[in-house]
Amino acid sequence: MGCGKTMQLLQVAFNYEERGHKVCVIKPATDSKNGTKLLTRIGPERETDFCFDKNTNILEKVEKDFSDVACILVDEAQFMTKEQADELMMITIKLDIPVMAYGLRLNFKQTDGGFEGATRLLQIAHDIEEIKTICECGHKATANCRFLNGKIVLDGPDILIDDGKSEIVYRALCPACIEKYRTGEK
């Protein structure tokens, strides 16, 4: 969406590591656009400690391989299952390891329930911080909108990263601009 979620995650990882603490950075394999790396628009990047799919038990993986970390950082958390969101909560309870998850609240259709991981994380989170960004018109952007071959798309699969055939772009927009694109005014 371009609001700096991954950049903030990398900054948190840097701060922990600068103070001598080990972190575990993870992301869902669904986010395949950069392989196992986290990339930011402004340059910084980092290899993840592991990528998970819908069948991965994150609690078990952390217990087995990362129980010595000071923090778990999750990028693109909206792609998790609700069970995996609950596993993150159990990491904080059972292992006493803080978890910070970065992701989108809503899918591009602007409906809740589109991302089960996001919905569950919002339900169980101890704290929620919004990372703001700006719409092309200069107002606060509140939505992640999908454009397919230059046209706004308001329906389709929740997850569409790159099919290799079409130009798929996600842009942060305010409600007024979404309506203008929807009605053809833009």
HUGI-V741617 format. One record per pair of residues at least 12 apart in sequence whose ideal C-beta (glycine too) atoms are under 6 Angstrom apart, sorted by sequence separation. I is the first residue (numbers start at 0). J is the second residue. D is the distance in Angstrom with one decimal. If there is no record, write none. Layout:
<<I | J | D> <I | J | D>>
//
This chain:
<<12 | 24 | 5.8> <35 | 47 | 5.1> <104 | 117 | 5.7> <35 | 50 | 5.4> <102 | 117 | 5.6> <148 | 165 | 5.5> <147 | 165 | 5.6> <148 | 166 | 5.2> <100 | 120 | 5.6> <147 | 167 | 5.9> <26 | 47 | 5.3> <25 | 47 | 5.7> <28 | 50 | 4.4> <146 | 168 | 4.6> <24 | 47 | 5.1> <24 | 48 | 5.3> <25 | 49 | 5.5> <26 | 50 | 5.7> <27 | 51 | 5.8> <28 | 52 | 4.7> <76 | 100 | 3.7> <145 | 169 | 5.8> <23 | 48 | 4.7> <71 | 96 | 5.8> <77 | 102 | 3.9> <57 | 83 | 5.3> <76 | 102 | 3.5> <77 | 103 | 4.7> <143 | 169 | 5.5> <144 | 170 | 5.4> <53 | 80 | 5.5> <70 | 97 | 5.0> <71 | 98 | 4.5> <72 | 99 | 5.4> <73 | 100 | 4.2> <74 | 101 | 5.5> <75 | 102 | 5.6> <58 | 86 | 4.0> <144 | 172 | 4.9> <57 | 86 | 4.5> <61 | 90 | 5.5> <151 | 180 | 4.1> <142 | 172 | 5.4> <58 | 89 | 5.0> <140 | 171 | 3.6> <5 | 37 | 5.3> <58 | 90 | 5.8> <84 | 116 | 5.3> <140 | 172 | 5.6> <6 | 39 | 4.5> <109 | 142 | 5.9> <140 | 173 | 5.5> <5 | 39 | 5.1> <9 | 43 | 5.2> <81 | 115 | 4.7> <84 | 119 | 3.8> <88 | 123 | 5.3> <138 | 173 | 4.3> <142 | 177 | 5.8> <9 | 45 | 5.8> <84 | 120 | 4.9> <107 | 143 | 5.6> <37 | 74 | 5.4> <77 | 114 | 3.8> <79 | 116 | 3.2> <107 | 144 | 5.7> <81 | 119 | 3.9> <107 | 145 | 4.1> <134 | 172 | 5.1> <77 | 116 | 5.3> <132 | 171 | 4.9> <134 | 173 | 4.0> <76 | 116 | 5.7> <77 | 117 | 4.0> <103 | 143 | 5.5> <136 | 176 | 5.5> <23 | 65 | 4.3> <134 | 176 | 5.5> <76 | 120 | 6.0> <113 | 157 | 5.0> <23 | 68 | 4.5> <30 | 75 | 4.4> <22 | 68 | 5.7> <21 | 68 | 4.9> <22 | 70 | 4.8> <23 | 71 | 5.0> <24 | 72 | 4.8> <25 | 73 | 5.5> <26 | 74 | 4.3> <27 | 75 | 5.6> <20 | 69 | 3.7> <26 | 75 | 5.3> <29 | 78 | 4.3> <22 | 72 | 5.9> <27 | 78 | 4.0> <106 | 157 | 4.8> <15 | 69 | 5.6> <15 | 70 | 5.5> <12 | 72 | 5.7> <8 | 72 | 5.1> <8 | 74 | 5.5> <5 | 74 | 5.6> <8 | 101 | 5.0> <4 | 101 | 4.2> <4 | 130 | 5.7> <3 | 130 | 5.9> <2 | 130 | 4.8> <32 | 160 | 5.4> <32 | 161 | 6.0> <2 | 132 | 3.4> <1 | 132 | 5.7> <0 | 143 | 4.4> <1 | 171 | 5.2> <0 | 171 | 4.6>>
//
